[in-house]
Amino acid sequence: MINTIQTYLNLITSSWSQKPNFTAMISSDVSLPVQVQNLLSSMIPIFDLSLPPVGNQLDIIGQWVGISRNVNIPITGVYFSFDGTDPTVGWDQGTWQPYNQPTSITVLPDDAYLTLIRAKIAANNWDGTIKGAYEIWDSIFPNFSILIQDYQNMTYALAIIGGIVDSLTVALLTGGYISLRPEGVLITEYFIATDTNPAFAWDIIMPSTSLSGWDSGSWLKEVAPS
Protein backbone atom coordinates (compact mmCIF):
# COMPACT_ATOMS: atom_id res chain seq x y z
CA MET A 1 0.00 0.00 0.00
CA ILE A 2 1.37 3.38 -1.02
CA ASN A 3 0.73 6.14 1.51
CA THR A 4 0.50 9.80 0.57
CA ILE A 5 0.23 12.99 2.55
CA GLN A 6 -3.41 13.12 1.50
CA THR A 7 -3.95 9.76 3.24
CA TYR A 8 -3.37 11.52 6.55
CA LEU A 9 -5.11 14.76 5.62
CA ASN A 10 -8.25 12.71 5.01
CA LEU A 11 -8.19 11.70 8.67
CA ILE A 12 -8.52 15.26 9.94
CA THR A 13 -11.90 15.93 11.50
CA SER A 14 -14.28 18.39 9.92
CA SER A 15 -13.65 21.03 12.58
CA TRP A 16 -10.01 21.31 11.46
CA SER A 17 -10.02 20.17 7.83
CA GLN A 18 -10.78 23.68 6.55
CA LYS A 19 -7.99 25.32 8.56
CA PRO A 20 -5.14 25.94 6.06
CA ASN A 21 -2.49 26.52 8.71
CA PHE A 22 -3.40 23.32 10.52
CA THR A 23 -3.45 21.21 7.35
CA ALA A 24 -0.12 22.75 6.29
CA MET A 25 1.40 21.78 9.63
CA ILE A 26 0.09 18.20 9.32
CA SER A 27 1.41 18.00 5.75
CA SER A 28 4.85 19.05 6.92
CA ASP A 29 4.81 16.66 9.89
CA VAL A 30 3.83 13.56 7.90
CA SER A 31 5.89 14.24 4.76
CA LEU A 32 9.07 12.52 5.96
CA PRO A 33 7.31 9.52 7.59
CA VAL A 34 5.33 8.97 4.38
CA GLN A 35 8.55 8.87 2.36
CA VAL A 36 10.11 6.40 4.82
CA GLN A 37 7.02 4.16 4.78
CA ASN A 38 6.95 4.07 1.00
CA LEU A 39 10.68 3.38 0.83
CA LEU A 40 10.32 0.42 3.19
CA SER A 41 7.30 -0.85 1.23
CA SER A 42 9.25 -0.67 -2.02
CA MET A 43 11.96 -2.94 -0.57
CA ILE A 44 9.59 -5.90 -0.10
CA PRO A 45 9.17 -6.77 -3.81
CA ILE A 46 12.86 -6.11 -4.44
CA PHE A 47 13.72 -9.11 -2.25
CA ASP A 48 10.70 -11.28 -3.07
CA LEU A 49 11.99 -14.63 -4.36
CA SER A 50 8.82 -15.22 -6.36
CA LEU A 51 9.41 -12.21 -8.66
CA PRO A 52 12.45 -13.05 -8.67
CA PRO A 53 15.25 -10.70 -7.57
CA VAL A 54 18.43 -10.40 -9.62
CA GLY A 55 22.03 -9.28 -9.31
CA ASN A 56 22.93 -7.48 -6.10
CA GLN A 57 19.47 -8.19 -4.70
CA LEU A 58 20.31 -11.90 -4.72
CA ASP A 59 23.69 -11.26 -3.11
CA ILE A 60 22.02 -9.44 -0.22
CA ILE A 61 19.51 -12.26 0.27
CA GLY A 62 22.38 -14.74 0.13
CA GLN A 63 24.08 -12.91 2.99
CA TRP A 64 20.88 -13.09 5.02
CA VAL A 65 20.43 -16.84 4.57
CA GLY A 66 24.12 -17.75 4.66
CA ILE A 67 24.98 -18.89 1.14
CA SER A 68 27.51 -17.36 -1.26
CA ARG A 69 27.37 -16.97 -5.03
CA ASN A 70 31.01 -18.11 -5.18
CA VAL A 71 31.78 -21.83 -5.50
CA ASN A 72 34.62 -23.53 -3.62
CA ILE A 73 35.95 -25.44 -6.62
CA PRO A 74 35.56 -24.15 -10.21
CA ILE A 75 32.76 -26.00 -12.04
CA THR A 76 33.80 -27.25 -15.46
CA GLY A 77 32.11 -29.09 -18.31
CA VAL A 78 28.70 -27.44 -18.02
CA TYR A 79 28.69 -24.94 -20.89
CA PHE A 80 26.65 -25.66 -24.00
CA SER A 81 28.56 -27.30 -26.83
CA PHE A 82 27.76 -28.37 -30.40
CA ASP A 83 28.75 -31.89 -31.49
CA GLY A 84 30.22 -32.78 -28.11
CA THR A 85 30.55 -36.29 -26.75
CA ASP A 86 28.77 -35.37 -23.52
CA PRO A 87 24.97 -35.17 -24.06
CA THR A 88 24.46 -33.28 -20.80
CA VAL A 89 25.79 -30.09 -22.40
CA GLY A 90 23.57 -30.21 -25.48
CA TRP A 91 20.23 -28.52 -26.12
CA ASP A 92 18.19 -27.78 -22.97
CA GLN A 93 20.99 -29.09 -20.75
CA GLY A 94 24.14 -27.07 -21.31
CA THR A 95 24.56 -23.66 -19.70
CA TRP A 96 25.28 -20.74 -22.03
CA GLN A 97 28.78 -19.35 -21.54
CA PRO A 98 28.80 -15.56 -21.04
CA TYR A 99 30.90 -13.59 -23.52
CA ASN A 100 34.57 -13.28 -22.62
CA GLN A 101 34.25 -15.52 -19.55
CA PRO A 102 36.53 -18.44 -18.57
CA THR A 103 35.54 -22.01 -19.36
CA SER A 104 34.97 -22.79 -15.68
CA ILE A 105 32.36 -21.30 -13.36
CA THR A 106 33.53 -19.76 -10.11
CA VAL A 107 30.65 -17.29 -9.64
CA LEU A 108 27.11 -18.57 -10.13
CA PRO A 109 24.74 -16.84 -12.56
CA ASP A 110 21.49 -15.47 -11.18
CA ASP A 111 19.26 -18.45 -12.04
CA ALA A 112 21.55 -21.02 -10.43
CA TYR A 113 22.20 -18.78 -7.42
CA LEU A 114 18.44 -18.32 -6.93
CA THR A 115 18.01 -22.12 -6.83
CA LEU A 116 20.80 -22.33 -4.27
CA ILE A 117 19.22 -19.62 -2.10
CA ARG A 118 15.83 -21.33 -2.19
CA ALA A 119 17.46 -24.61 -1.20
CA LYS A 120 19.29 -22.95 1.70
CA ILE A 121 16.13 -21.26 2.99
CA ALA A 122 14.24 -24.55 2.76
CA ALA A 123 17.02 -26.43 4.57
CA ASN A 124 17.05 -23.80 7.33
CA ASN A 125 13.35 -24.55 7.96
CA TRP A 126 13.41 -28.33 7.47
CA ASP A 127 12.16 -30.62 10.26
CA GLY A 128 14.47 -33.49 9.19
CA THR A 129 11.70 -35.87 8.09
CA ILE A 130 11.38 -37.65 4.75
CA LYS A 131 7.94 -36.08 4.25
CA GLY A 132 9.46 -32.66 4.85
CA ALA A 133 12.31 -33.48 2.46
CA TYR A 134 9.82 -34.26 -0.32
CA GLU A 135 8.08 -30.94 0.26
CA ILE A 136 11.37 -29.05 0.16
CA TRP A 137 12.76 -30.80 -2.92
CA ASP A 138 9.44 -30.17 -4.66
CA SER A 139 9.68 -26.48 -3.77
CA ILE A 140 13.23 -26.29 -5.16
CA PHE A 141 12.33 -28.14 -8.36
CA PRO A 142 8.60 -27.44 -8.90
CA ASN A 143 8.75 -28.60 -12.52
CA PHE A 144 10.12 -32.05 -11.69
CA SER A 145 9.10 -35.08 -9.65
CA ILE A 146 11.34 -36.18 -6.79
CA LEU A 147 11.87 -39.73 -5.52
CA ILE A 148 13.83 -40.54 -2.37
CA GLN A 149 15.20 -44.03 -1.81
CA ASP A 150 16.02 -44.44 1.88
CA TYR A 151 18.55 -47.28 2.25
CA GLN A 152 17.96 -47.45 6.01
CA ASN A 153 21.71 -47.24 6.68
CA MET A 154 22.15 -43.47 7.09
CA THR A 155 22.27 -42.98 3.30
CA TYR A 156 19.74 -42.24 0.62
CA ALA A 157 19.52 -41.77 -3.14
CA LEU A 158 17.66 -39.01 -4.93
CA ALA A 159 15.96 -39.24 -8.33
CA ILE A 160 14.79 -36.20 -10.30
CA ILE A 161 12.19 -37.17 -12.90
CA GLY A 162 9.93 -35.52 -15.42
CA GLY A 163 12.29 -33.26 -17.30
CA ILE A 164 15.85 -32.53 -18.28
CA VAL A 165 17.92 -30.97 -15.50
CA ASP A 166 20.48 -28.50 -16.82
CA SER A 167 24.16 -29.37 -16.46
CA LEU A 168 24.95 -26.60 -13.96
CA THR A 169 22.18 -27.71 -11.59
CA VAL A 170 23.46 -31.29 -11.82
CA ALA A 171 26.94 -30.02 -10.95
CA LEU A 172 25.58 -28.13 -7.94
CA LEU A 173 23.72 -31.24 -6.79
CA THR A 174 26.63 -33.64 -7.12
CA GLY A 175 29.04 -31.07 -5.70
CA GLY A 176 27.04 -30.90 -2.48
CA TYR A 177 25.89 -27.30 -2.88
CA ILE A 178 22.24 -28.42 -2.92
CA SER A 179 22.43 -31.14 -0.32
CA LEU A 180 19.35 -31.65 1.82
CA ARG A 181 20.24 -34.25 4.42
CA PRO A 182 20.31 -34.62 8.21
CA GLU A 183 23.69 -34.51 9.94
CA GLY A 184 25.47 -37.85 9.49
CA VAL A 185 23.28 -38.94 6.55
CA LEU A 186 24.84 -39.13 3.09
CA ILE A 187 23.36 -38.88 -0.39
CA THR A 188 25.13 -41.73 -2.14
CA GLU A 189 23.88 -41.18 -5.69
CA TYR A 190 21.66 -39.06 -7.87
CA PHE A 191 19.48 -40.33 -10.69
CA ILE A 192 18.73 -37.74 -13.35
CA ALA A 193 16.08 -37.99 -16.07
CA THR A 194 17.25 -37.79 -19.68
CA ASP A 195 13.77 -36.98 -21.05
CA THR A 196 10.29 -36.08 -19.86
CA ASN A 197 9.06 -39.68 -19.49
CA PRO A 198 8.40 -41.37 -16.13
CA ALA A 199 11.29 -43.38 -14.71
CA PHE A 200 11.45 -47.10 -15.49
CA ALA A 201 10.71 -49.33 -12.51
CA TRP A 202 9.98 -53.01 -11.94
CA ASP A 203 6.67 -54.35 -10.62
CA ILE A 204 4.59 -51.27 -11.42
CA ILE A 205 0.94 -52.12 -10.79
CA MET A 206 -0.39 -48.72 -11.80
CA PRO A 207 1.86 -46.45 -13.92
CA SER A 208 2.09 -42.84 -12.77
CA THR A 209 3.72 -39.60 -13.86
CA SER A 210 6.79 -40.63 -11.84
CA LEU A 211 7.19 -44.35 -12.50
CA SER A 212 6.29 -46.65 -15.36
CA GLY A 213 7.24 -50.00 -16.88
CA TRP A 214 8.44 -51.33 -20.22
CA ASP A 215 7.97 -49.24 -23.36
CA SER A 216 6.92 -46.14 -21.41
CA GLY A 217 9.44 -45.67 -18.61
CA SER A 218 12.94 -44.30 -19.27
CA TRP A 219 16.22 -45.32 -17.71
CA LEU A 220 17.65 -42.65 -15.45
CA LYS A 221 21.26 -41.49 -15.60
CA GLU A 222 23.16 -42.28 -12.40
CA VAL A 223 25.47 -39.52 -11.23
CA ALA A 224 27.75 -40.02 -8.23
CA PRO A 225 28.50 -37.17 -5.83
CA SER A 226 31.79 -35.49 -6.59
ZADO-1210 file (C-alpha; in nm, 4 decimals, padded with zeros to 6 digits):
<atoms>
<atom x="00.0000" y="00.0000" z="00.0000" code="MET" pos="1"/>
<atom x="00.1373" y="00.3377" z="-00.1019" code="ILE" pos="2"/>
<atom x="00.0731" y="00.6136" z="00.1506" code="ASN" pos="3"/>
<atom x="00.0503" y="00.9804" z="00.0573" code="THR" pos="4"/>
<atom x="00.0225" y="01.2992" z="00.2553" code="ILE" pos="5"/>
<atom x="-00.3408" y="01.3116" z="00.1496" code="GLN" pos="6"/>
<atom x="-00.3952" y="00.9761" z="00.3241" code="THR" pos="7"/>
<atom x="-00.3370" y="01.1515" z="00.6555" code="TYR" pos="8"/>
<atom x="-00.5112" y="01.4763" z="00.5621" code="LEU" pos="9"/>
<atom x="-00.8250" y="01.2712" z="00.5007" code="ASN" pos="10"/>
<atom x="-00.8191" y="01.1704" z="00.8668" code="LEU" pos="11"/>
<atom x="-00.8518" y="01.5262" z="00.9940" code="ILE" pos="12"/>
<atom x="-01.1903" y="01.5927" z="01.1505" code="THR" pos="13"/>
<atom x="-01.4280" y="01.8389" z="00.9924" code="SER" pos="14"/>
<atom x="-01.3647" y="02.1028" z="01.2577" code="SER" pos="15"/>
<atom x="-01.0009" y="02.1309" z="01.1462" code="TRP" pos="16"/>
<atom x="-01.0016" y="02.0173" z="00.7835" code="SER" pos="17"/>
<atom x="-01.0776" y="02.3676" z="00.6551" code="GLN" pos="18"/>
<atom x="-00.7989" y="02.5322" z="00.8561" code="LYS" pos="19"/>
<atom x="-00.5141" y="02.5937" z="00.6061" code="PRO" pos="20"/>
<atom x="-00.2487" y="02.6516" z="00.8715" code="ASN" pos="21"/>
<atom x="-00.3398" y="02.3316" z="01.0521" code="PHE" pos="22"/>
<atom x="-00.3449" y="02.1215" z="00.7349" code="THR" pos="23"/>
<atom x="-00.0116" y="02.2747" z="00.6286" code="ALA" pos="24"/>
<atom x="00.1405" y="02.1779" z="00.9633" code="MET" pos="25"/>
<atom x="00.0093" y="01.8203" z="00.9318" code="ILE" pos="26"/>
<atom x="00.1411" y="01.7999" z="00.5747" code="SER" pos="27"/>
<atom x="00.4852" y="01.9054" z="00.6918" code="SER" pos="28"/>
<atom x="00.4813" y="01.6664" z="00.9888" code="ASP" pos="29"/>
<atom x="00.3834" y="01.3555" z="00.7897" code="VAL" pos="30"/>
<atom x="00.5888" y="01.4243" z="00.4763" code="SER" pos="31"/>
<atom x="00.9074" y="01.2519" z="00.5956" code="LEU" pos="32"/>
<atom x="00.7307" y="00.9518" z="00.7593" code="PRO" pos="33"/>
<atom x="00.5328" y="00.8971" z="00.4375" code="VAL" pos="34"/>
<atom x="00.8547" y="00.8870" z="00.2359" code="GLN" pos="35"/>
<atom x="01.0108" y="00.6402" z="00.4820" code="VAL" pos="36"/>
<atom x="00.7020" y="00.4158" z="00.4785" code="GLN" pos="37"/>
<atom x="00.6955" y="00.4074" z="00.0998" code="ASN" pos="38"/>
<atom x="01.0684" y="00.3378" z="00.0828" code="LEU" pos="39"/>
<atom x="01.0315" y="00.0424" z="00.3186" code="LEU" pos="40"/>
<atom x="00.7299" y="-00.0853" z="00.1233" code="SER" pos="41"/>
<atom x="00.9252" y="-00.0673" z="-00.2017" code="SER" pos="42"/>
<atom x="01.1960" y="-00.2942" z="-00.0566" code="MET" pos="43"/>
<atom x="00.9595" y="-00.5896" z="-00.0100" code="ILE" pos="44"/>
<atom x="00.9165" y="-00.6770" z="-00.3815" code="PRO" pos="45"/>
<atom x="01.2865" y="-00.6108" z="-00.4440" code="ILE" pos="46"/>
<atom x="01.3725" y="-00.9114" z="-00.2246" code="PHE" pos="47"/>
<atom x="01.0702" y="-01.1282" z="-00.3068" code="ASP" pos="48"/>
<atom x="01.1995" y="-01.4628" z="-00.4358" code="LEU" pos="49"/>
<atom x="00.8820" y="-01.5219" z="-00.6360" code="SER" pos="50"/>
<atom x="00.9409" y="-01.2210" z="-00.8658" code="LEU" pos="51"/>
<atom x="01.2449" y="-01.3045" z="-00.8670" code="PRO" pos="52"/>
<atom x="01.5255" y="-01.0698" z="-00.7567" code="PRO" pos="53"/>
<atom x="01.8435" y="-01.0402" z="-00.9622" code="VAL" pos="54"/>
<atom x="02.2034" y="-00.9278" z="-00.9306" code="GLY" pos="55"/>
<atom x="02.2931" y="-00.7481" z="-00.6105" code="ASN" pos="56"/>
<atom x="01.9467" y="-00.8185" z="-00.4702" code="GLN" pos="57"/>
<atom x="02.0315" y="-01.1900" z="-00.4721" code="LEU" pos="58"/>
<atom x="02.3695" y="-01.1255" z="-00.3114" code="ASP" pos="59"/>
<atom x="02.2019" y="-00.9437" z="-00.0219" code="ILE" pos="60"/>
<atom x="01.9506" y="-01.2265" z="00.0269" code="ILE" pos="61"/>
<atom x="02.2381" y="-01.4745" z="00.0125" code="GLY" pos="62"/>
<atom x="02.4080" y="-01.2914" z="00.2990" code="GLN" pos="63"/>
<atom x="02.0878" y="-01.3090" z="00.5020" code="TRP" pos="64"/>
<atom x="02.0425" y="-01.6840" z="00.4568" code="VAL" pos="65"/>
<atom x="02.4121" y="-01.7750" z="00.4664" code="GLY" pos="66"/>
<atom x="02.4983" y="-01.8887" z="00.1141" code="ILE" pos="67"/>
<atom x="02.7508" y="-01.7364" z="-00.1260" code="SER" pos="68"/>
<atom x="02.7374" y="-01.6966" z="-00.5033" code="ARG" pos="69"/>
<atom x="03.1013" y="-01.8115" z="-00.5184" code="ASN" pos="70"/>
<atom x="03.1778" y="-02.1833" z="-00.5496" code="VAL" pos="71"/>
<atom x="03.4619" y="-02.3526" z="-00.3620" code="ASN" pos="72"/>
<atom x="03.5953" y="-02.5443" z="-00.6618" code="ILE" pos="73"/>
<atom x="03.5562" y="-02.4152" z="-01.0215" code="PRO" pos="74"/>
<atom x="03.2756" y="-02.5995" z="-01.2037" code="ILE" pos="75"/>
<atom x="03.3796" y="-02.7251" z="-01.5463" code="THR" pos="76"/>
<atom x="03.2112" y="-02.9095" z="-01.8308" code="GLY" pos="77"/>
<atom x="02.8698" y="-02.7443" z="-01.8021" code="VAL" pos="78"/>
<atom x="02.8692" y="-02.4941" z="-02.0887" code="TYR" pos="79"/>
<atom x="02.6648" y="-02.5661" z="-02.3996" code="PHE" pos="80"/>
<atom x="02.8563" y="-02.7301" z="-02.6828" code="SER" pos="81"/>
<atom x="02.7760" y="-02.8367" z="-03.0399" code="PHE" pos="82"/>
<atom x="02.8749" y="-03.1885" z="-03.1490" code="ASP" pos="83"/>
<atom x="03.0217" y="-03.2780" z="-02.8106" code="GLY" pos="84"/>
<atom x="03.0553" y="-03.6286" z="-02.6750" code="THR" pos="85"/>
<atom x="02.8766" y="-03.5372" z="-02.3520" code="ASP" pos="86"/>
<atom x="02.4968" y="-03.5174" z="-02.4062" code="PRO" pos="87"/>
<atom x="02.4461" y="-03.3279" z="-02.0798" code="THR" pos="88"/>
<atom x="02.5786" y="-03.0094" z="-02.2400" code="VAL" pos="89"/>
<atom x="02.3567" y="-03.0209" z="-02.5479" code="GLY" pos="90"/>
<atom x="02.0229" y="-02.8517" z="-02.6123" code="TRP" pos="91"/>
<atom x="01.8186" y="-02.7785" z="-02.2968" code="ASP" pos="92"/>
<atom x="02.0986" y="-02.9091" z="-02.0752" code="GLN" pos="93"/>
<atom x="02.4142" y="-02.7071" z="-02.1305" code="GLY" pos="94"/>
<atom x="02.4556" y="-02.3657" z="-01.9703" code="THR" pos="95"/>
<atom x="02.5285" y="-02.0738" z="-02.2026" code="TRP" pos="96"/>
<atom x="02.8775" y="-01.9354" z="-02.1541" code="GLN" pos="97"/>
<atom x="02.8798" y="-01.5563" z="-02.1042" code="PRO" pos="98"/>
<atom x="03.0904" y="-01.3591" z="-02.3517" code="TYR" pos="99"/>
<atom x="03.4569" y="-01.3276" z="-02.2620" code="ASN" pos="100"/>
<atom x="03.4253" y="-01.5516" z="-01.9549" code="GLN" pos="101"/>
<atom x="03.6529" y="-01.8439" z="-01.8573" code="PRO" pos="102"/>
<atom x="03.5544" y="-02.2008" z="-01.9363" code="THR" pos="103"/>
<atom x="03.4972" y="-02.2794" z="-01.5681" code="SER" pos="104"/>
<atom x="03.2361" y="-02.1297" z="-01.3364" code="ILE" pos="105"/>
<atom x="03.3527" y="-01.9759" z="-01.0108" code="THR" pos="106"/>
<atom x="03.0655" y="-01.7290" z="-00.9639" code="VAL" pos="107"/>
<atom x="02.7112" y="-01.8571" z="-01.0129" code="LEU" pos="108"/>
<atom x="02.4742" y="-01.6842" z="-01.2563" code="PRO" pos="109"/>
<atom x="02.1487" y="-01.5472" z="-01.1177" code="ASP" pos="110"/>
<atom x="01.9256" y="-01.8454" z="-01.2043" code="ASP" pos="111"/>
<atom x="02.1550" y="-02.1025" z="-01.0428" code="ALA" pos="112"/>
<atom x="02.2197" y="-01.8778" z="-00.7422" code="TYR" pos="113"/>
<atom x="01.8436" y="-01.8320" z="-00.6932" code="LEU" pos="114"/>
<atom x="01.8007" y="-02.2116" z="-00.6831" code="THR" pos="115"/>
<atom x="02.0803" y="-02.2328" z="-00.4274" code="LEU" pos="116"/>
<atom x="01.9218" y="-01.9624" z="-00.2102" code="ILE" pos="117"/>
<atom x="01.5829" y="-02.1326" z="-00.2187" code="ARG" pos="118"/>
<atom x="01.7464" y="-02.4615" z="-00.1196" code="ALA" pos="119"/>
<atom x="01.9290" y="-02.2950" z="00.1704" code="LYS" pos="120"/>
<atom x="01.6134" y="-02.1258" z="00.2986" code="ILE" pos="121"/>
<atom x="01.4238" y="-02.4549" z="00.2760" code="ALA" pos="122"/>
<atom x="01.7016" y="-02.6434" z="00.4571" code="ALA" pos="123"/>
<atom x="01.7047" y="-02.3805" z="00.7332" code="ASN" pos="124"/>
<atom x="01.3350" y="-02.4548" z="00.7958" code="ASN" pos="125"/>
<atom x="01.3405" y="-02.8327" z="00.7468" code="TRP" pos="126"/>
<atom x="01.2164" y="-03.0622" z="01.0265" code="ASP" pos="127"/>
<atom x="01.4468" y="-03.3488" z="00.9191" code="GLY" pos="128"/>
<atom x="01.1696" y="-03.5868" z="00.8095" code="THR" pos="129"/>
<atom x="01.1382" y="-03.7649" z="00.4750" code="ILE" pos="130"/>
<atom x="00.7945" y="-03.6084" z="00.4254" code="LYS" pos="131"/>
<atom x="00.9463" y="-03.2663" z="00.4851" code="GLY" pos="132"/>
<atom x="01.2307" y="-03.3485" z="00.2463" code="ALA" pos="133"/>
<atom x="00.9818" y="-03.4257" z="-00.0321" code="TYR" pos="134"/>
<atom x="00.8085" y="-03.0942" z="00.0265" code="GLU" pos="135"/>
<atom x="01.1373" y="-02.9052" z="00.0163" code="ILE" pos="136"/>
<atom x="01.2758" y="-03.0804" z="-00.2917" code="TRP" pos="137"/>
<atom x="00.9443" y="-03.0170" z="-00.4665" code="ASP" pos="138"/>
<atom x="00.9676" y="-02.6480" z="-00.3773" code="SER" pos="139"/>
<atom x="01.3234" y="-02.6287" z="-00.5157" code="ILE" pos="140"/>
<atom x="01.2325" y="-02.8143" z="-00.8359" code="PHE" pos="141"/>
<atom x="00.8604" y="-02.7441" z="-00.8904" code="PRO" pos="142"/>
<atom x="00.8747" y="-02.8600" z="-01.2524" code="ASN" pos="143"/>
<atom x="01.0120" y="-03.2047" z="-01.1690" code="PHE" pos="144"/>
<atom x="00.9102" y="-03.5078" z="-00.9652" code="SER" pos="145"/>
<atom x="01.1342" y="-03.6177" z="-00.6786" code="ILE" pos="146"/>
<atom x="01.1867" y="-03.9727" z="-00.5518" code="LEU" pos="147"/>
<atom x="01.3831" y="-04.0539" z="-00.2368" code="ILE" pos="148"/>
<atom x="01.5199" y="-04.4032" z="-00.1815" code="GLN" pos="149"/>
<atom x="01.6021" y="-04.4436" z="00.1878" code="ASP" pos="150"/>
<atom x="01.8546" y="-04.7275" z="00.2247" code="TYR" pos="151"/>
<atom x="01.7963" y="-04.7447" z="00.6010" code="GLN" pos="152"/>
<atom x="02.1714" y="-04.7239" z="00.6680" code="ASN" pos="153"/>
<atom x="02.2146" y="-04.3471" z="00.7087" code="MET" pos="154"/>
<atom x="02.2273" y="-04.2985" z="00.3302" code="THR" pos="155"/>
<atom x="01.9740" y="-04.2240" z="00.0619" code="TYR" pos="156"/>
<atom x="01.9518" y="-04.1768" z="-00.3138" code="ALA" pos="157"/>
<atom x="01.7659" y="-03.9005" z="-00.4930" code="LEU" pos="158"/>
<atom x="01.5960" y="-03.9239" z="-00.8325" code="ALA" pos="159"/>
<atom x="01.4789" y="-03.6201" z="-01.0302" code="ILE" pos="160"/>
<atom x="01.2191" y="-03.7173" z="-01.2899" code="ILE" pos="161"/>
<atom x="00.9929" y="-03.5516" z="-01.5420" code="GLY" pos="162"/>
<atom x="01.2291" y="-03.3262" z="-01.7297" code="GLY" pos="163"/>
<atom x="01.5851" y="-03.2530" z="-01.8282" code="ILE" pos="164"/>
<atom x="01.7916" y="-03.0967" z="-01.5505" code="VAL" pos="165"/>
<atom x="02.0481" y="-02.8504" z="-01.6818" code="ASP" pos="166"/>
<atom x="02.4157" y="-02.9366" z="-01.6460" code="SER" pos="167"/>
<atom x="02.4955" y="-02.6601" z="-01.3956" code="LEU" pos="168"/>
<atom x="02.2181" y="-02.7712" z="-01.1590" code="THR" pos="169"/>
<atom x="02.3464" y="-03.1294" z="-01.1817" code="VAL" pos="170"/>
<atom x="02.6943" y="-03.0019" z="-01.0950" code="ALA" pos="171"/>
<atom x="02.5578" y="-02.8131" z="-00.7937" code="LEU" pos="172"/>
<atom x="02.3720" y="-03.1242" z="-00.6786" code="LEU" pos="173"/>
<atom x="02.6630" y="-03.3640" z="-00.7123" code="THR" pos="174"/>
<atom x="02.9042" y="-03.1065" z="-00.5702" code="GLY" pos="175"/>
<atom x="02.7040" y="-03.0900" z="-00.2483" code="GLY" pos="176"/>
<atom x="02.5888" y="-02.7297" z="-00.2880" code="TYR" pos="177"/>
<atom x="02.2244" y="-02.8416" z="-00.2922" code="ILE" pos="178"/>
<atom x="02.2432" y="-03.1142" z="-00.0317" code="SER" pos="179"/>
<atom x="01.9350" y="-03.1651" z="00.1824" code="LEU" pos="180"/>
<atom x="02.0245" y="-03.4245" z="00.4424" code="ARG" pos="181"/>
<atom x="02.0314" y="-03.4616" z="00.8207" code="PRO" pos="182"/>
<atom x="02.3689" y="-03.4508" z="00.9941" code="GLU" pos="183"/>
<atom x="02.5467" y="-03.7845" z="00.9487" code="GLY" pos="184"/>
<atom x="02.3283" y="-03.8941" z="00.6552" code="VAL" pos="185"/>
<atom x="02.4843" y="-03.9131" z="00.3090" code="LEU" pos="186"/>
<atom x="02.3363" y="-03.8878" z="-00.0386" code="ILE" pos="187"/>
<atom x="02.5131" y="-04.1729" z="-00.2145" code="THR" pos="188"/>
<atom x="02.3875" y="-04.1180" z="-00.5685" code="GLU" pos="189"/>
<atom x="02.1656" y="-03.9063" z="-00.7866" code="TYR" pos="190"/>
<atom x="01.9481" y="-04.0333" z="-01.0690" code="PHE" pos="191"/>
<atom x="01.8731" y="-03.7741" z="-01.3346" code="ILE" pos="192"/>
<atom x="01.6084" y="-03.7988" z="-01.6073" code="ALA" pos="193"/>
<atom x="01.7246" y="-03.7793" z="-01.9681" code="THR" pos="194"/>
<atom x="01.3774" y="-03.6977" z="-02.1055" code="ASP" pos="195"/>
<atom x="01.0285" y="-03.6084" z="-01.9865" code="THR" pos="196"/>
<atom x="00.9060" y="-03.9675" z="-01.9489" code="ASN" pos="197"/>
<atom x="00.8396" y="-04.1371" z="-01.6133" code="PRO" pos="198"/>
<atom x="01.1289" y="-04.3380" z="-01.4714" code="ALA" pos="199"/>
<atom x="01.1445" y="-04.7097" z="-01.5495" code="PHE" pos="200"/>
<atom x="01.0713" y="-04.9330" z="-01.2513" code="ALA" pos="201"/>
<atom x="00.9978" y="-05.3014" z="-01.1936" code="TRP" pos="202"/>
<atom x="00.6669" y="-05.4352" z="-01.0616" code="ASP" pos="203"/>
<atom x="00.4594" y="-05.1274" z="-01.1421" code="ILE" pos="204"/>
<atom x="00.0941" y="-05.2124" z="-01.0794" code="ILE" pos="205"/>
<atom x="-00.0393" y="-04.8716" z="-01.1804" code="MET" pos="206"/>
<atom x="00.1860" y="-04.6449" z="-01.3917" code="PRO" pos="207"/>
<atom x="00.2094" y="-04.2836" z="-01.2774" code="SER" pos="208"/>
<atom x="00.3720" y="-03.9599" z="-01.3859" code="THR" pos="209"/>
<atom x="00.6792" y="-04.0628" z="-01.1842" code="SER" pos="210"/>
<atom x="00.7194" y="-04.4355" z="-01.2496" code="LEU" pos="211"/>
<atom x="00.6286" y="-04.6652" z="-01.5360" code="SER" pos="212"/>
<atom x="00.7239" y="-04.9998" z="-01.6876" code="GLY" pos="213"/>
<atom x="00.8442" y="-05.1334" z="-02.0219" code="TRP" pos="214"/>
<atom x="00.7966" y="-04.9241" z="-02.3359" code="ASP" pos="215"/>
<atom x="00.6925" y="-04.6142" z="-02.1412" code="SER" pos="216"/>
<atom x="00.9442" y="-04.5674" z="-01.8607" code="GLY" pos="217"/>
<atom x="01.2935" y="-04.4301" z="-01.9273" code="SER" pos="218"/>
<atom x="01.6216" y="-04.5317" z="-01.7712" code="TRP" pos="219"/>
<atom x="01.7654" y="-04.2651" z="-01.5453" code="LEU" pos="220"/>
<atom x="02.1257" y="-04.1493" z="-01.5597" code="LYS" pos="221"/>
<atom x="02.3156" y="-04.2277" z="-01.2402" code="GLU" pos="222"/>
<atom x="02.5473" y="-03.9519" z="-01.1231" code="VAL" pos="223"/>
<atom x="02.7747" y="-04.0022" z="-00.8232" code="ALA" pos="224"/>
<atom x="02.8495" y="-03.7174" z="-00.5835" code="PRO" pos="225"/>
<atom x="03.1794" y="-03.5489" z="-00.6591" code="SER" pos="226"/>
</atoms>
